[in-house]
Amino acid sequence: MSELADKIKGNINIVKEKLKQEYAELTDDDFTYQEGKEDEMLGKIQKKIGKTKDEIKDFFNL
């Protein structure tokens, strides 16, 4: 597992709750984690809330 994957997996529940409170359009499905598809998940979140990929990575402390 990559370092990116480890960090996402470790922080996903905390980040998910914070982002869902701030952005009502996000659902649990947007945070579905699949190993090797971290960028895909980040892209989906990015598209829904209109933030840059770097801003999304900041939420996960990446």
C-alpha positions as CSV (number, residue, x, y, z in Angstrom):
1,M,0.0,0.0,0.0
2,S,1.3,3.4,-0.9
3,E,1.9,6.3,1.5
4,L,-1.0,8.2,-0.1
5,A,-3.3,5.2,0.4
6,D,-2.2,4.8,4.1
7,K,-2.9,8.4,4.9
8,I,-6.3,8.4,3.2
9,K,-7.3,5.2,4.8
10,G,-6.2,6.5,8.2
11,N,-8.0,9.8,8.0
12,I,-11.1,9.0,5.9
13,N,-13.6,8.7,8.7
14,I,-12.6,12.0,10.3
15,V,-12.5,13.8,7.0
16,K,-15.7,12.3,5.7
17,E,-17.7,13.6,8.7
18,K,-16.1,17.1,8.6
19,L,-16.7,17.4,4.8
20,K,-20.2,16.0,4.9
21,Q,-21.2,18.6,7.6
22,E,-19.7,21.4,5.5
23,Y,-20.9,20.2,2.1
24,A,-24.3,18.6,2.2
25,E,-24.0,17.4,-1.4
26,L,-21.4,14.8,-0.4
27,T,-22.6,11.2,0.4
28,D,-21.0,8.1,1.8
29,D,-20.6,6.9,-1.7
30,D,-18.2,9.7,-2.5
31,F,-15.9,8.4,0.2
32,T,-15.9,4.8,-0.9
33,Y,-12.3,3.8,-0.7
34,Q,-10.7,1.3,-3.1
35,E,-7.1,0.5,-2.9
36,G,-5.3,1.9,-5.9
37,K,-8.1,4.3,-6.8
38,E,-7.3,7.1,-4.3
39,D,-7.0,9.7,-7.1
40,E,-10.4,8.7,-8.4
41,M,-12.0,9.2,-5.0
42,L,-10.3,12.6,-4.5
43,G,-11.4,13.7,-8.0
44,K,-15.0,12.8,-7.3
45,I,-15.0,14.8,-4.1
46,Q,-13.2,17.7,-5.9
47,K,-15.8,17.8,-8.6
48,K,-18.7,17.9,-6.2
49,I,-17.4,20.7,-3.9
50,G,-15.4,22.7,-6.4
51,K,-12.1,22.7,-4.6
52,T,-8.7,22.0,-6.2
53,K,-7.1,18.6,-5.8
54,D,-4.5,20.2,-3.5
55,E,-7.2,21.6,-1.3
56,I,-8.8,18.1,-1.0
57,K,-5.4,16.6,-0.2
58,D,-5.1,19.2,2.6
59,F,-8.3,17.9,4.2
60,F,-6.6,14.5,4.4
61,N,-3.3,16.0,5.5
62,L,-1.5,14.5,2.5
